[in-house]
């Protein structure tokens, strides 16, 4: 997954624009850990950054700060809520990446979008896929991020890189994908999104457009 033809194939498997939010009653949450209330879904965006390194690409991840109120210490893609002043999901994802790890938006070329992902915490996530050629090292914002790391794209396309993560929460068994890399454990929403990216975009097992 390092040639220009690979990137062209990736583009053909992405959506040219974010999917609109359907009626709330049509949304089905993945990896539910708590009962969803009657609040409307929260629009959010994450950046799946394909960081060019030499002749190949890595995918950028963060480990959230241990001081955060929600999901502290967990691995995530850069991203967050889409604010009213954000132009679109890509703008929000790149803004958040700049705030979290000092990724310059000008260093990113947006390739397209994956279908929305609705979480068990009531977030309506638009995954934004972009090539990034960083002009400087990524620097974690200590208020939000404890660490930043990259996983080779060639590893993420391999079936053997994925295991099953199991958790018992309030007496209920839940499962997600799991990826282990150099002491980092990726699970839950982030692992499920990575697997979906692998299946539909990298491996091309399903066409998303």
N, C-alpha and C positions, 0 to 999 in steps of 0.2 A: 504493500500500500504506500508506494513512494513516488510513482511516476505521475507525469501530468495526465496520462490517460486514466489512471486511477481516480484522480481528482475530477476529471470530466464525467466519469461514471457516477461518482458521488453526487455531483450536481443534478444528474438526471433522476436521481432517486429522492430528491428533496422537493418540497413545495416552494413555489416562487413567492408566496406570501403567507403570513400566519393564518391559521384557521380561525374563523369567528367562533365566539363562545355560543354553544347551543343553549336551548332552554335548560335550566337547572335540573329539571326532572329527567332529562336525558343523559345526565352525567353519571358515570359509574366510577367510583374512586378505586384506586389501586393501593395496596398495602395500607389498609385501614387499621389504625391503632386506637382510635377514639370515635365516639358517635359524633356525626356531623350535625350541627344545629341548623337553624333556619336562616343563617346569615348568607348573603349572596357569595358566590365564589370570588376569591381574590385573584385578579389577573397578575401573573408573574412571568418572568423570562429568565432562562439560564443560557449561558454561553458554552457550547461545545466547541472549544478552541483547538484547532489542529495546528499545533505549533511546529513550524518548520525548523528542523535541526539537522544540518548537514544534508544528506541525501534522503532523509525520511521525515516522519512526522510523529509528534507526541500529542497526547490529549491532556489538557490542563485540569488539575483538581486542586481544591483547597481543603484544609482541615479547619473547621469552624472553631472560633475561640471558645475556650473552656468557661469563659465568663458570660456567655450569651444565655438568655433565658430559655430559648428553645433550640433543640438539636445541638447543644454544645458538644464540642469535641468530635462531631461526626464529619465525615468526608462529604463534600458537595462540589457541584460545579459553581463557578462564579455566577452570581445572579441574585434576583430578589423581586420585590413588587414592581409593577409597572406604575409609575407615578402619573398623575394627570398631565403633567407638563412634558412627559416623554412623548416623542413623536411616534414611536412604534415599539414593538417588542425588541427589535435589533438595537435601537437606541438605548432602551432600558438595560439590556444585557451588557452592552459595552460600557455604559455608564457605571453599572455595578462592578464590572471587572476592573475598571479604572480605580474605583473607590477601594476595592478589596485587595488588589494585588498590583496596582500601578501599571495596568495594561493600557497602553495608549490606543484609543479608538482608531486613530489614523493608521495603526499597524495591522488592522484587521480588514480582511476582505470577506464580507458575508456571502456565503454560497447559497443559502436557502434555509428552509425551516422544516422541522419535523412536525407530524401531527401533535396536537395538544396532549398533555398528560395531566389528568385530574388526580390530585392526591387525597389521601385520607385525612389531611389537615385542611382541606377546603381551598387549596390553591389550584388555579387553572394555569398551568405552566406551558409556555411556548418555548421549545428548544430551538435556539439559533445556532446554526453551524457556520463556522468561519475559519479561514486560514489566517494564521497570525505569524508575522515575521517581526519578532520583538527587537526594538532598538536598544533595549536595556534589560537587565535582569528583572524578573518579577519580585516585588517587595510586598510581603504581607502587611496589611493594616492591622496593628496589634489589637485594635478595638473590635475587630470582626473575624480575623483570621490568625490562627496560630502557625500554620505552615502552608506552603504551596509546593506542589510536586507535579511531575509529568509521568504519564504511563505511555510506553511506545504503542503506536497504533497497531503495529504488527502483532503485539501481544493481545490486544483487545479483540482482534479478529479471530483468534484461536478459540475453538470450543473448549479446550482444556483449561482455559483461564477462568472459567466460571464454575462456581460451586453453589450450594444452597445454604442460605443463612436462615436459621430458625430462631424464633423468639416466642415466649409465652407472655402475653400481656393481658392482665385482668382475667386470667383463666382461659384465654383464647389463644390458640396456636396460630402464628402468622409466619409466612415464608417470603423470602425475597432472594434475588440473586446475590452472590457475594464474589468479590474479586480481591485477592491479596497481592500486594505489591510493596516490597521493601519496607515491611513493617506497617504499612497502611492497610486498613481493612475497609473496603467500599461495600456498603450494603444498603438495603432499603430503597428509597426513591432513586438515589443516584445510581446504584447498581442496576436497578430495573431500567432506567433511562439509557444507561450504557449498553445494556443487553439489547434493548430495542434499536439503538443506533447501530449496533453490530449486525443484527439480523436484517434490518430493512435498508440500511445505507451502506455498510461496509461489505457485508456478504451478499446483499441483494436478494435475500430469501423472499422478500415481499416488496412490491413496488408501492411507494407511499404517495406518489403523485397521481 
